[in-house]
Amino acid sequence: MSPPLAELVGNLILILLGDGVVANVVLNKTKGHNSGWIVITAGWAFAVAIAVYCTVAISGAHLNPAVTLGLAVIGKFDWALVPAYLAAQVVGAFLGAVLVWLSYLPHWGETKDEGAKLAVFATGPAIRHTLGNLITEIIGTALLVLGVLAILSPKNLVPGSGFDTGFGPALVGLLVWAIGLSLGGPTGYAINPARDLGPRLAHMILPIAGKGSSDWGYAWIPIVGPLVGGVIGALVYQALWPVV
């Protein structure tokens, strides 16, 4: 499997499990209906960990344009591969969203809330405040990229510590869980442009009864915010660990 294809498959897995847990919580007549924010954040954390385990040996498990761009900016990823990675990430996220739609096929008609249907696919603000929403996404993604780079730092790969036996992806999932629990309230913590853009496109295209708007007026925030945050997080890591 080529690295871009691994990124596509990894994002498919990420969205299938991540958007899948949202569907289970917000769509009517599911087994997990109304089970709450803890279930959603836990599901996303596990989705990230599993997707990273599936792809880290092939593509490095970026699974996120903000990670890819941040690594390229600090010289840890080849700029020539950036377009292929970004395209694969968005396509994989789109395909994962299509599989979620199929998995919950009878439940769309049972759900009248247009906002709930969109929430399965894409993020949205609890309070619509352009600057505040943008800042939230920047901060959350900066922490994500900084945390991922720190977790996987060679200096942390100490024999006998657990890091050297494949525990790193689980810690990345734990990091995403922490971000969701602590910083996810204002915007739903996209912290990943592909995670939002691919499924939002799926929401726009798929024949979902009574789905309403795909909210493209907001869609630039979970794209621009994470890209800016990813670069900031990578630069902070480089400043703190310049020889790593």
KAURKA-V579890 format. One record per pair of residues at least 24 apart in sequence whose C-alpha atoms are under 10 Angstrom apart, sorted by the first residue. I is the first residue (numbers start at 0). J is the second residue. D is the distance in whole Angstrom. If there is no record, write none. Layout:
i=I j=J d=D
i=I j=J d=D
//
This chain:
i=0 j=54 d=10
i=0 j=57 d=7
i=0 j=58 d=9
i=1 j=57 d=7
i=1 j=58 d=8
i=2 j=54 d=8
i=2 j=55 d=9
i=2 j=56 d=9
i=2 j=57 d=6
i=2 j=58 d=4
i=2 j=59 d=8
i=2 j=60 d=9
i=2 j=80 d=9
i=2 j=83 d=9
i=2 j=84 d=8
i=2 j=87 d=9
i=3 j=57 d=9
i=3 j=58 d=7
i=3 j=62 d=10
i=3 j=80 d=8
i=3 j=81 d=10
i=3 j=82 d=10
i=3 j=83 d=6
i=3 j=84 d=5
i=3 j=85 d=9
i=3 j=86 d=8
i=3 j=87 d=6
i=3 j=88 d=8
i=4 j=54 d=10
i=4 j=57 d=9
i=4 j=58 d=8
i=4 j=83 d=9
i=4 j=84 d=9
i=4 j=87 d=7
i=4 j=88 d=9
i=4 j=91 d=9
i=5 j=50 d=10
i=5 j=53 d=8
i=5 j=54 d=6
i=5 j=55 d=9
i=5 j=56 d=9
i=5 j=57 d=7
i=5 j=58 d=6
i=5 j=59 d=9
i=5 j=60 d=8
i=5 j=61 d=10
i=5 j=62 d=9
i=5 j=84 d=9
i=5 j=87 d=8
i=5 j=88 d=9
i=5 j=91 d=9
i=6 j=50 d=9
i=6 j=51 d=10
i=6 j=53 d=10
i=6 j=54 d=7
i=6 j=55 d=9
i=6 j=57 d=9
i=6 j=58 d=6
i=6 j=59 d=9
i=6 j=60 d=7
i=6 j=61 d=7
i=6 j=62 d=6
i=6 j=63 d=9
i=6 j=83 d=9
i=6 j=84 d=7
i=6 j=85 d=9
i=6 j=86 d=9
i=6 j=87 d=6
i=6 j=88 d=6
i=6 j=89 d=9
i=6 j=90 d=9
i=6 j=91 d=7
i=6 j=92 d=10
i=7 j=54 d=10
i=7 j=62 d=8
i=7 j=83 d=10
i=7 j=84 d=8
i=7 j=85 d=9
i=7 j=86 d=8
i=7 j=87 d=5
i=7 j=88 d=5
i=7 j=89 d=8
i=7 j=90 d=6
i=7 j=91 d=4
i=7 j=92 d=7
i=7 j=93 d=10
i=7 j=94 d=9
i=7 j=95 d=9
i=8 j=50 d=8
i=8 j=53 d=9
i=8 j=54 d=8
i=8 j=62 d=9
i=8 j=87 d=8
i=8 j=88 d=8
i=8 j=90 d=9
i=8 j=91 d=6
i=8 j=92 d=9
i=8 j=94 d=9
i=8 j=95 d=9
i=9 j=46 d=10
i=9 j=47 d=9
i=9 j=49 d=9
i=9 j=50 d=5
i=9 j=51 d=7
i=9 j=52 d=9
i=9 j=53 d=7
i=9 j=54 d=6
i=9 j=55 d=9
i=9 j=58 d=9
i=9 j=60 d=7
i=9 j=61 d=9
i=9 j=62 d=6
i=9 j=63 d=10
i=9 j=87 d=9
i=9 j=88 d=8
i=9 j=91 d=7
i=9 j=92 d=9
i=9 j=95 d=9
i=10 j=46 d=10
i=10 j=47 d=9
i=10 j=50 d=7
i=10 j=51 d=9
i=10 j=54 d=10
i=10 j=60 d=9
i=10 j=61 d=9
i=10 j=62 d=6
i=10 j=63 d=8
i=10 j=87 d=8
i=10 j=88 d=6
i=10 j=89 d=8
i=10 j=90 d=8
i=10 j=91 d=5
i=10 j=92 d=5
i=10 j=93 d=9
i=10 j=94 d=9
i=10 j=95 d=7
i=10 j=96 d=10
i=10 j=193 d=8
i=10 j=194 d=8
i=10 j=197 d=10
i=11 j=50 d=9
i=11 j=62 d=9
i=11 j=87 d=10
i=11 j=88 d=8
i=11 j=89 d=9
i=11 j=90 d=8
i=11 j=91 d=4
i=11 j=92 d=5
i=11 j=93 d=7
i=11 j=94 d=6
i=11 j=95 d=4
i=11 j=96 d=8
i=11 j=97 d=9
i=11 j=98 d=9
i=11 j=99 d=10
i=11 j=194 d=10
i=11 j=197 d=10
i=12 j=46 d=7
i=12 j=47 d=9
i=12 j=49 d=8
i=12 j=50 d=6
i=12 j=51 d=10
i=12 j=53 d=9
i=12 j=91 d=8
i=12 j=92 d=8
i=12 j=94 d=9
i=12 j=95 d=6
i=12 j=96 d=10
i=12 j=98 d=10
i=13 j=43 d=8
i=13 j=44 d=10
i=13 j=45 d=9
i=13 j=46 d=5
i=13 j=47 d=6
i=13 j=48 d=9
i=13 j=49 d=8
i=13 j=50 d=6
i=13 j=51 d=9
i=13 j=62 d=8
i=13 j=91 d=9
i=13 j=92 d=8
i=13 j=95 d=7
i=13 j=96 d=10
i=13 j=194 d=8
i=14 j=43 d=9
i=14 j=46 d=8
i=14 j=47 d=9
i=14 j=50 d=9
i=14 j=91 d=8
i=14 j=92 d=6
i=14 j=93 d=8
i=14 j=94 d=8
i=14 j=95 d=5
i=14 j=96 d=6
i=14 j=97 d=9
i=14 j=98 d=9
i=14 j=99 d=8
i=14 j=119 d=10
i=14 j=120 d=9
i=14 j=193 d=10
i=14 j=194 d=7
i=14 j=195 d=9
i=14 j=197 d=9
i=14 j=198 d=8
i=15 j=43 d=10
i=15 j=46 d=8
i=15 j=91 d=10
i=15 j=92 d=8
i=15 j=93 d=10
i=15 j=94 d=8
i=15 j=95 d=5
i=15 j=96 d=6
i=15 j=97 d=8
i=15 j=98 d=6
i=15 j=99 d=6
i=15 j=100 d=9
i=15 j=102 d=9
i=16 j=42 d=7
i=16 j=43 d=7
i=16 j=44 d=10
i=16 j=45 d=8
i=16 j=46 d=5
i=16 j=47 d=9
i=16 j=49 d=9
i=16 j=50 d=9
i=16 j=95 d=8
i=16 j=96 d=9
i=16 j=98 d=10
i=16 j=99 d=8
i=17 j=41 d=9
i=17 j=42 d=6
i=17 j=43 d=5
i=17 j=44 d=8
i=17 j=45 d=8
i=17 j=46 d=6
i=17 j=47 d=8
i=17 j=95 d=9
i=17 j=96 d=9
i=17 j=99 d=9
i=17 j=119 d=9
i=17 j=120 d=9
i=17 j=194 d=9
i=18 j=42 d=9
i=18 j=43 d=8
i=18 j=46 d=9
i=18 j=92 d=10
i=18 j=95 d=8
i=18 j=96 d=7
i=18 j=98 d=10
i=18 j=99 d=7
i=18 j=100 d=9
i=18 j=118 d=9
i=18 j=119 d=5
i=18 j=120 d=6
i=18 j=121 d=8
i=18 j=194 d=9
i=18 j=198 d=9
i=19 j=43 d=9
i=19 j=46 d=10
i=19 j=95 d=9
i=19 j=96 d=8
i=19 j=98 d=9
i=19 j=99 d=6
i=19 j=100 d=9
i=19 j=102 d=8
i=19 j=103 d=8
i=19 j=119 d=7
i=19 j=120 d=9
i=20 j=46 d=9
i=20 j=99 d=9
i=20 j=119 d=8
i=21 j=99 d=10
i=21 j=115 d=9
i=21 j=116 d=10
i=21 j=118 d=7
i=21 j=119 d=5
i=21 j=120 d=8
i=22 j=99 d=8
i=22 j=100 d=9
i=22 j=102 d=9
i=22 j=103 d=7
i=22 j=106 d=9
i=22 j=107 d=9
i=22 j=115 d=8
i=22 j=116 d=8
i=22 j=117 d=10
i=22 j=118 d=8
i=22 j=119 d=5
i=22 j=120 d=9
i=23 j=99 d=10
i=23 j=103 d=8
i=23 j=106 d=10
i=23 j=119 d=9
i=24 j=115 d=10
i=24 j=119 d=9
i=25 j=110 d=9
i=25 j=112 d=9
i=25 j=114 d=10
i=25 j=115 d=6
i=25 j=116 d=8
i=25 j=118 d=8
i=25 j=119 d=8
i=26 j=103 d=9
i=26 j=106 d=6
i=26 j=107 d=7
i=26 j=108 d=10
i=26 j=109 d=8
i=26 j=110 d=6
i=26 j=111 d=9
i=26 j=112 d=9
i=26 j=115 d=7
i=26 j=116 d=7
i=26 j=118 d=10
i=26 j=119 d=8
i=27 j=105 d=10
i=27 j=106 d=6
i=27 j=107 d=8
i=27 j=108 d=9
i=27 j=109 d=6
i=27 j=110 d=5
i=27 j=111 d=9
i=27 j=112 d=9
i=27 j=115 d=9
i=28 j=105 d=9
i=28 j=106 d=7
i=28 j=107 d=10
i=28 j=109 d=7
i=28 j=110 d=8
i=29 j=103 d=9
i=29 j=105 d=10
i=29 j=106 d=7
i=29 j=109 d=10
i=36 j=179 d=9
i=36 j=180 d=8
i=36 j=183 d=10
i=36 j=184 d=9
i=36 j=187 d=10
i=37 j=176 d=9
i=37 j=179 d=9
i=37 j=180 d=7
i=39 j=176 d=9
i=39 j=179 d=9
i=39 j=180 d=10
i=40 j=173 d=10
i=40 j=175 d=8
i=40 j=176 d=6
i=40 j=177 d=8
i=40 j=178 d=9
i=40 j=179 d=6
i=40 j=180 d=7
i=40 j=183 d=9
i=40 j=187 d=10
i=40 j=188 d=10
i=41 j=172 d=9
i=41 j=173 d=9
i=41 j=175 d=9
i=41 j=176 d=6
i=41 j=177 d=9
i=41 j=179 d=9
i=41 j=180 d=9
i=42 j=172 d=10
i=42 j=176 d=9
i=43 j=172 d=8
i=43 j=173 d=10
i=43 j=175 d=8
i=43 j=176 d=7
i=43 j=179 d=9
i=44 j=169 d=9
i=44 j=170 d=9
i=44 j=171 d=8
i=44 j=172 d=4
i=44 j=173 d=6
i=44 j=174 d=8
i=44 j=175 d=5
i=44 j=176 d=5
i=44 j=177 d=9
i=44 j=178 d=9
i=44 j=179 d=8
i=45 j=168 d=10
i=45 j=169 d=8
i=45 j=171 d=10
i=45 j=172 d=6
i=45 j=173 d=8
i=45 j=175 d=9
i=45 j=176 d=8
i=46 j=172 d=8
i=46 j=175 d=10
i=47 j=168 d=8
i=47 j=169 d=8
i=47 j=170 d=10
i=47 j=171 d=7
i=47 j=172 d=5
i=47 j=173 d=9
i=47 j=174 d=10
i=47 j=175 d=8
i=47 j=176 d=9
i=48 j=166 d=10
i=48 j=167 d=9
i=48 j=168 d=5
i=48 j=169 d=5
i=48 j=170 d=8
i=48 j=171 d=6
i=48 j=172 d=5
i=48 j=173 d=8
i=48 j=174 d=10
i=48 j=175 d=9
i=49 j=168 d=8
i=49 j=169 d=8
i=49 j=172 d=8
i=50 j=168 d=9
i=50 j=172 d=9
i=51 j=167 d=9
i=51 j=168 d=6
i=51 j=169 d=8
i=51 j=171 d=8
i=51 j=172 d=9
i=52 j=165 d=8
i=52 j=166 d=9
i=52 j=167 d=9
i=52 j=168 d=6
i=52 j=169 d=8
i=53 j=168 d=10
i=55 j=168 d=8
i=58 j=84 d=9
i=60 j=168 d=9
i=61 j=85 d=10
i=61 j=88 d=9
i=61 j=144 d=10
i=61 j=147 d=10
i=62 j=87 d=9
i=62 j=88 d=6
i=62 j=89 d=9
i=62 j=91 d=9
i=62 j=92 d=9
i=62 j=191 d=8
i=62 j=193 d=8
i=62 j=194 d=9
i=63 j=87 d=10
i=63 j=88 d=7
i=63 j=89 d=9
i=63 j=92 d=10
i=63 j=144 d=10
i=63 j=190 d=8
i=63 j=191 d=5
i=63 j=192 d=7
i=63 j=193 d=6
i=63 j=194 d=7
i=63 j=225 d=9
i=63 j=226 d=9
i=63 j=229 d=9
i=64 j=88 d=7
i=64 j=89 d=9
i=64 j=190 d=10
i=64 j=191 d=7
i=64 j=192 d=6
i=64 j=193 d=7
i=64 j=194 d=9
i=64 j=222 d=9
i=64 j=225 d=8
i=64 j=226 d=7
i=64 j=229 d=8
i=65 j=140 d=8
i=65 j=141 d=9
i=65 j=143 d=9
i=65 j=144 d=8
i=65 j=190 d=8
i=65 j=191 d=6
i=65 j=192 d=7
i=65 j=193 d=9
i=65 j=222 d=9
i=65 j=223 d=9
i=65 j=224 d=9
i=65 j=225 d=6
i=65 j=226 d=5
i=65 j=227 d=8
i=65 j=228 d=7
i=65 j=229 d=5
i=65 j=230 d=7
i=65 j=231 d=10
i=65 j=232 d=10
i=65 j=233 d=10
i=66 j=140 d=9
i=66 j=141 d=10
i=66 j=143 d=9
i=66 j=144 d=6
i=66 j=145 d=10
i=66 j=147 d=9
i=66 j=148 d=9
i=66 j=190 d=10
i=66 j=191 d=8
i=66 j=225 d=9
i=66 j=226 d=8
i=66 j=228 d=9
i=66 j=229 d=6
i=66 j=230 d=8
i=66 j=232 d=9
i=66 j=233 d=8
i=67 j=144 d=10
i=67 j=226 d=9
i=67 j=229 d=8
i=67 j=230 d=9
i=68 j=226 d=7
i=68 j=227 d=9
i=68 j=229 d=7
i=68 j=230 d=7
i=68 j=233 d=9
i=69 j=141 d=9
i=69 j=144 d=8
i=69 j=145 d=10
i=69 j=226 d=8
i=69 j=227 d=9
i=69 j=228 d=9
i=69 j=229 d=5
i=69 j=230 d=4
i=69 j=231 d=8
i=69 j=232 d=7
i=69 j=233 d=5
i=69 j=234 d=8
i=70 j=144 d=9
i=70 j=148 d=9
i=70 j=229 d=9
i=70 j=230 d=8
i=70 j=232 d=10
i=70 j=233 d=7
i=70 j=234 d=9
i=70 j=237 d=10
i=71 j=230 d=9
i=71 j=233 d=9
i=72 j=229 d=10
i=72 j=230 d=7
i=72 j=231 d=10
i=72 j=233 d=8
i=72 j=234 d=8
i=73 j=230 d=8
i=73 j=233 d=7
i=73 j=234 d=7
i=73 j=235 d=10
i=73 j=236 d=9
i=73 j=237 d=7
i=74 j=233 d=10
i=74 j=237 d=10
i=75 j=233 d=10
i=85 j=192 d=9
i=85 j=193 d=8
i=86 j=193 d=9
i=86 j=197 d=10
i=87 j=193 d=9
i=88 j=191 d=10
i=88 j=192 d=9
i=88 j=193 d=6
i=88 j=194 d=8
i=88 j=196 d=10
i=88 j=197 d=8
i=89 j=192 d=8
i=89 j=193 d=5
i=89 j=194 d=7
i=89 j=195 d=9
i=89 j=196 d=7
i=89 j=197 d=5
i=89 j=198 d=8
i=89 j=200 d=10
i=90 j=193 d=8
i=90 j=194 d=10
i=90 j=196 d=9
i=90 j=197 d=6
i=90 j=198 d=9
i=90 j=200 d=10
i=91 j=193 d=8
i=91 j=194 d=9
i=91 j=197 d=8
i=91 j=198 d=9
i=92 j=120 d=10
i=92 j=192 d=10
i=92 j=193 d=6
i=92 j=194 d=6
i=92 j=195 d=8
i=92 j=196 d=8
i=92 j=197 d=5
i=92 j=198 d=6
i=92 j=199 d=9
i=92 j=200 d=10
i=92 j=201 d=9
i=93 j=120 d=9
i=93 j=193 d=8
i=93 j=194 d=8
i=93 j=195 d=9
i=93 j=196 d=8
i=93 j=197 d=4
i=93 j=198 d=5
i=93 j=199 d=8
i=93 j=200 d=7
i=93 j=201 d=6
i=93 j=202 d=9
i=94 j=197 d=8
i=94 j=198 d=8
i=94 j=201 d=8
i=95 j=120 d=10
i=95 j=194 d=10
i=95 j=197 d=9
i=95 j=198 d=8
i=95 j=201 d=9
i=96 j=120 d=7
i=96 j=121 d=10
i=96 j=194 d=9
i=96 j=197 d=8
i=96 j=198 d=5
i=96 j=199 d=9
i=96 j=200 d=9
i=96 j=201 d=6
i=96 j=202 d=8
i=96 j=205 d=10
i=97 j=197 d=10
i=97 j=198 d=8
i=97 j=200 d=10
i=97 j=201 d=6
i=97 j=202 d=9
i=97 j=204 d=10
i=97 j=205 d=8
i=99 j=198 d=10
i=100 j=201 d=9
i=100 j=202 d=9
i=100 j=205 d=8
i=100 j=206 d=10
i=100 j=207 d=8
i=104 j=207 d=9
i=107 j=206 d=10
i=107 j=207 d=7
i=107 j=208 d=7
i=107 j=209 d=8
i=107 j=210 d=8
i=108 j=207 d=8
i=108 j=208 d=6
i=108 j=209 d=8
i=108 j=210 d=9
i=109 j=208 d=10
i=110 j=208 d=9
i=110 j=209 d=9
i=110 j=210 d=9
i=111 j=208 d=9
i=111 j=209 d=7
i=111 j=210 d=8
i=112 j=209 d=8
i=112 j=210 d=8
i=112 j=211 d=9
i=113 j=208 d=9
i=113 j=209 d=7
i=113 j=210 d=5
i=113 j=211 d=5
i=113 j=212 d=8
i=113 j=213 d=10
i=114 j=210 d=8
i=114 j=211 d=8
i=114 j=212 d=9
i=114 j=213 d=9
i=114 j=214 d=10
i=115 j=210 d=9
i=116 j=202 d=9
i=116 j=207 d=9
i=116 j=208 d=10
i=116 j=209 d=9
i=116 j=210 d=6
i=116 j=211 d=8
i=116 j=212 d=10
i=116 j=213 d=10
i=117 j=198 d=9
i=117 j=199 d=8
i=117 j=202 d=7
i=117 j=203 d=9
i=117 j=210 d=7
i=117 j=211 d=8
i=117 j=212 d=8
i=117 j=213 d=7
i=117 j=214 d=9
i=118 j=187 d=9
i=118 j=198 d=10
i=118 j=199 d=9
i=118 j=202 d=10
i=118 j=213 d=10
i=119 j=198 d=9
i=119 j=199 d=9
i=119 j=202 d=9
i=120 j=194 d=9
i=120 j=195 d=7
i=120 j=196 d=9
i=120 j=197 d=9
i=120 j=198 d=5
i=120 j=199 d=6
i=120 j=200 d=9
i=120 j=201 d=8
i=120 j=202 d=6
i=120 j=203 d=10
i=120 j=213 d=9
i=121 j=187 d=9
i=121 j=189 d=8
i=121 j=194 d=8
i=121 j=195 d=5
i=121 j=196 d=7
i=121 j=197 d=9
i=121 j=198 d=6
i=121 j=199 d=5
i=121 j=200 d=9
i=121 j=201 d=10
i=121 j=202 d=8
i=121 j=213 d=8
i=121 j=214 d=9
i=121 j=218 d=9
i=121 j=221 d=9
i=122 j=186 d=7
i=122 j=187 d=5
i=122 j=188 d=7
i=122 j=189 d=6
i=122 j=190 d=10
i=122 j=194 d=9
i=122 j=195 d=6
i=122 j=196 d=10
i=122 j=198 d=10
i=122 j=199 d=9
i=122 j=214 d=10
i=122 j=217 d=9
i=122 j=218 d=8
i=122 j=220 d=10
i=122 j=221 d=8
i=123 j=185 d=9
i=123 j=186 d=5
i=123 j=187 d=6
i=123 j=188 d=9
i=123 j=189 d=9
i=123 j=195 d=10
i=123 j=214 d=8
i=123 j=217 d=7
i=123 j=218 d=8
i=123 j=220 d=9
i=123 j=221 d=9
i=124 j=183 d=10
i=124 j=184 d=8
i=124 j=185 d=6
i=124 j=186 d=4
i=124 j=187 d=7
i=124 j=188 d=9
i=124 j=217 d=9
i=124 j=220 d=10
i=125 j=183 d=10
i=125 j=184 d=7
i=125 j=185 d=5
i=125 j=186 d=6
i=125 j=187 d=8
i=126 j=184 d=10
i=126 j=185 d=7
i=126 j=186 d=8
i=127 j=185 d=9
i=127 j=186 d=9
i=127 j=217 d=9
i=128 j=185 d=9
i=128 j=186 d=10
i=129 j=217 d=8
i=129 j=220 d=8
i=130 j=220 d=9
i=131 j=185 d=8
i=131 j=186 d=9
i=132 j=185 d=7
i=132 j=186 d=6
i=132 j=187 d=10
i=132 j=188 d=10
i=132 j=217 d=10
i=132 j=220 d=7
i=132 j=221 d=9
i=132 j=224 d=8
i=133 j=186 d=9
i=133 j=219 d=9
i=133 j=220 d=6
i=133 j=221 d=8
i=133 j=222 d=9
i=133 j=223 d=8
i=133 j=224 d=5
i=133 j=225 d=9
i=133 j=227 d=10
i=133 j=228 d=10
i=134 j=220 d=9
i=134 j=224 d=7
i=134 j=225 d=10
i=134 j=227 d=10
i=134 j=228 d=9
i=135 j=182 d=7
i=135 j=183 d=8
i=135 j=184 d=9
i=135 j=185 d=7
i=135 j=186 d=7
i=135 j=187 d=10
i=135 j=188 d=8
i=135 j=189 d=10
i=135 j=190 d=9
i=135 j=220 d=10
i=135 j=221 d=10
i=135 j=224 d=8
i=135 j=225 d=9
i=135 j=228 d=9
i=136 j=182 d=9
i=136 j=183 d=9
i=136 j=185 d=9
i=136 j=186 d=7
i=136 j=187 d=9
i=136 j=188 d=7
i=136 j=189 d=7
i=136 j=190 d=6
i=136 j=191 d=9
i=136 j=220 d=8
i=136 j=221 d=7
i=136 j=222 d=9
i=136 j=223 d=9
i=136 j=224 d=5
i=136 j=225 d=6
i=136 j=226 d=9
i=136 j=227 d=9
i=136 j=228 d=7
i=136 j=229 d=10
i=137 j=188 d=10
i=137 j=190 d=8
i=137 j=220 d=9
i=137 j=221 d=9
i=137 j=222 d=10
i=137 j=223 d=8
i=137 j=224 d=5
i=137 j=225 d=5
i=137 j=226 d=8
i=137 j=227 d=6
i=137 j=228 d=4
i=137 j=229 d=8
i=137 j=230 d=9
i=137 j=231 d=8
i=137 j=232 d=9
i=138 j=178 d=10
i=138 j=182 d=9
i=138 j=190 d=9
i=138 j=224 d=8
i=138 j=225 d=8
i=138 j=227 d=9
i=138 j=228 d=6
i=138 j=229 d=9
i=138 j=231 d=9
i=138 j=232 d=9
i=139 j=175 d=9
i=139 j=178 d=7
i=139 j=179 d=9
i=139 j=181 d=9
i=139 j=182 d=7
i=139 j=183 d=8
i=139 j=188 d=7
i=139 j=189 d=9
i=139 j=190 d=6
i=139 j=191 d=10
i=139 j=224 d=9
i=139 j=225 d=8
i=139 j=228 d=7
i=139 j=229 d=9
i=139 j=232 d=9
i=140 j=175 d=10
i=140 j=178 d=9
i=140 j=188 d=8
i=140 j=189 d=8
i=140 j=190 d=5
i=140 j=191 d=7
i=140 j=221 d=10
i=140 j=224 d=8
i=140 j=225 d=5
i=140 j=226 d=8
i=140 j=227 d=8
i=140 j=228 d=5
i=140 j=229 d=6
i=140 j=230 d=9
i=140 j=231 d=9
i=140 j=232 d=7
i=141 j=190 d=9
i=141 j=224 d=9
i=141 j=225 d=8
i=141 j=226 d=9
i=141 j=227 d=8
i=141 j=228 d=4
i=141 j=229 d=5
i=141 j=230 d=7
i=141 j=231 d=6
i=141 j=232 d=4
i=141 j=233 d=7
i=141 j=234 d=9
i=141 j=235 d=9
i=141 j=236 d=10
i=142 j=174 d=9
i=142 j=175 d=10
i=142 j=178 d=8
i=142 j=190 d=9
i=142 j=228 d=8
i=142 j=229 d=8
i=142 j=231 d=9
i=142 j=232 d=6
i=142 j=233 d=9
i=142 j=235 d=10
i=142 j=236 d=10
i=143 j=171 d=9
i=143 j=174 d=7
i=143 j=175 d=7
i=143 j=177 d=10
i=143 j=178 d=8
i=143 j=190 d=8
i=143 j=191 d=10
i=143 j=225 d=10
i=143 j=228 d=9
i=143 j=229 d=8
i=143 j=232 d=7
i=143 j=233 d=10
i=144 j=171 d=10
i=144 j=190 d=9
i=144 j=225 d=10
i=144 j=228 d=8
i=144 j=229 d=6
i=144 j=230 d=8
i=144 j=231 d=8
i=144 j=232 d=5
i=144 j=233 d=6
i=144 j=234 d=10
i=144 j=235 d=9
i=144 j=236 d=8
i=145 j=228 d=10
i=145 j=229 d=8
i=145 j=230 d=9
i=145 j=231 d=8
i=145 j=232 d=5
i=145 j=233 d=6
i=145 j=234 d=8
i=145 j=235 d=7
i=145 j=236 d=6
i=145 j=237 d=9
i=145 j=239 d=10
i=146 j=170 d=9
i=146 j=171 d=8
i=146 j=174 d=7
i=146 j=175 d=9
i=146 j=232 d=8
i=146 j=233 d=9
i=146 j=236 d=9
i=147 j=171 d=6
i=147 j=172 d=10
i=147 j=174 d=8
i=147 j=175 d=10
i=147 j=232 d=10
i=147 j=233 d=10
i=147 j=236 d=10
i=148 j=232 d=9
i=148 j=233 d=8
i=148 j=236 d=7
i=148 j=237 d=9
i=148 j=240 d=10
i=148 j=243 d=10
i=149 j=233 d=10
i=149 j=236 d=7
i=149 j=237 d=10
i=149 j=239 d=10
i=149 j=240 d=9
i=149 j=243 d=10
i=150 j=174 d=9
i=152 j=236 d=10
i=152 j=240 d=9
i=152 j=243 d=7
i=153 j=243 d=7
i=154 j=240 d=10
i=154 j=243 d=7
i=186 j=220 d=10
i=186 j=221 d=9
i=187 j=221 d=10
i=188 j=221 d=8
i=188 j=225 d=9
i=189 j=220 d=9
i=189 j=221 d=6
i=189 j=222 d=8
i=189 j=224 d=9
i=189 j=225 d=8
i=190 j=221 d=7
i=190 j=222 d=8
i=190 j=223 d=10
i=190 j=224 d=8
i=190 j=225 d=5
i=190 j=226 d=8
i=190 j=228 d=8
i=190 j=229 d=9
i=191 j=221 d=7
i=191 j=222 d=7
i=191 j=223 d=10
i=191 j=224 d=9
i=191 j=225 d=6
i=191 j=226 d=8
i=191 j=228 d=10
i=191 j=229 d=9
i=192 j=218 d=9
i=192 j=219 d=9
i=192 j=220 d=9
i=192 j=221 d=6
i=192 j=222 d=4
i=192 j=223 d=8
i=192 j=224 d=8
i=192 j=225 d=6
i=192 j=226 d=7
i=193 j=221 d=9
i=193 j=222 d=8
i=193 j=225 d=10
i=194 j=221 d=9
i=194 j=222 d=9
i=195 j=219 d=10
i=195 j=220 d=10
i=195 j=221 d=7
i=195 j=222 d=8
i=196 j=221 d=8
i=196 j=222 d=7
//
